[in-house]
Amino acid sequence: MRFASSLGAAWVPGLLYDFGSYPGVIAPPASGSQEFRVHGEVLQLAGLESWLPELDAYEGFDLTSPATSLFVRTPCTATLRSGQALTCWIYLYRGTPPASAHIPSGRWEGRSGRS
């Protein structure tokens, strides 16, 4: 994290799920992209391109085999509290999460059972 700087709190369109020790985001239904928000923080990494392979490995994304990856890296639009929209990378969960794991608030509290 010493190579990252925060650009601030933001939201992205999506649905947030609790997988116990980590969260996962899936894309929202096409008709509700503004209704479903996942809240977080936008980080800017110095030398991002050199960090992408490490981040991909951490997130379970294989650039050579996206279809077998746990998450897939994709561009998205994050909206800062100021209303400024930024194009960012996000890792979307590829599977179909159980409905019971959905976090309606869109806010990850860092441990299972809290929302």
C-alpha positions in Angstrom: 0.0 0.0 0.0 3.0 2.3 0.2 2.7 2.7 -3.6 -1.0 3.6 -3.4 -2.7 6.9 -2.7 -6.4 7.3 -2.0 -8.5 9.4 -4.4 -11.4 9.1 -1.9 -14.6 7.3 -1.2 -16.6 6.3 -4.2 -19.3 3.9 -5.5 -19.5 1.7 -8.5 -22.6 0.1 -10.1 -22.9 -3.5 -8.8 -24.1 -6.0 -6.3 -21.9 -6.9 -3.3 -21.7 -10.4 -1.8 -20.1 -11.7 1.4 -18.0 -14.8 0.8 -16.8 -15.0 4.4 -13.2 -13.9 4.3 -13.6 -11.6 1.3 -16.3 -9.7 -0.6 -17.2 -10.1 -4.3 -18.9 -7.7 -6.7 -21.0 -8.7 -9.7 -22.3 -6.4 -12.4 -25.8 -5.0 -11.8 -28.7 -5.9 -13.9 -28.6 -3.8 -17.1 -31.8 -2.0 -16.2 -30.7 -1.1 -12.7 -27.1 0.1 -12.9 -27.8 3.3 -10.9 -29.9 1.5 -8.3 -27.3 -1.0 -7.2 -24.2 0.6 -5.7 -21.1 -0.9 -4.1 -19.3 1.6 -1.9 -15.5 1.7 -1.4 -12.4 3.7 -2.1 -10.5 4.5 -5.3 -6.8 3.9 -5.0 -4.2 5.2 -7.5 -1.1 3.0 -7.8 2.3 4.4 -8.8 3.4 2.3 -11.8 0.1 0.6 -12.1 1.1 -1.5 -15.2 3.9 -3.1 -13.2 1.5 -4.0 -10.4 -1.3 -5.5 -12.5 0.2 -9.1 -12.6 0.5 -9.1 -8.8 -3.0 -7.8 -8.3 -4.4 -10.2 -10.9 -2.7 -13.2 -9.0 -4.1 -11.9 -5.7 -7.6 -11.6 -7.1 -7.5 -15.0 -8.8 -7.5 -13.6 -12.3 -5.6 -15.2 -15.1 -5.3 -12.9 -18.1 -4.6 -15.9 -20.4 -7.7 -17.7 -19.1 -10.5 -15.4 -17.9 -13.1 -18.1 -18.3 -11.4 -20.2 -15.5 -10.6 -17.2 -13.2 -12.4 -16.6 -9.9 -12.6 -12.9 -10.7 -12.1 -11.0 -13.9 -10.5 -7.6 -14.2 -12.6 -5.1 -16.1 -12.8 -1.3 -16.5 -15.7 0.4 -14.6 -16.8 3.9 -13.8 -16.3 4.9 -10.1 -18.1 8.0 -8.9 -16.4 10.0 -6.1 -18.4 11.8 -3.5 -17.8 15.0 -5.4 -19.7 13.5 -8.3 -16.5 13.2 -10.4 -16.5 10.0 -12.5 -13.3 8.1 -13.0 -12.5 5.1 -15.1 -11.0 2.4 -12.9 -10.2 -1.3 -12.8 -12.5 -3.6 -10.8 -12.4 -7.3 -10.2 -15.8 -8.8 -10.8 -16.8 -12.2 -9.4 -17.4 -14.7 -12.2 -19.7 -17.1 -10.4 -23.3 -17.0 -9.3 -23.3 -16.1 -5.6 -26.0 -17.4 -3.3 -28.8 -14.9 -2.7 -28.2 -15.2 1.1 -24.7 -13.7 0.7 -26.0 -10.5 -0.8 -25.1 -7.3 1.1 -28.0 -4.9 0.3 -26.2 -1.9 1.7 -23.3 -2.3 -0.7 -20.8 -1.8 2.1 -18.3 -4.4 3.0 -17.6 -4.5 6.8 -14.6 -6.9 6.5 -16.1 -9.9 8.1 -18.9 -12.3 7.5 -22.4 -11.6 8.9 -22.1 -7.8 9.0 -23.6 -5.4 6.5 
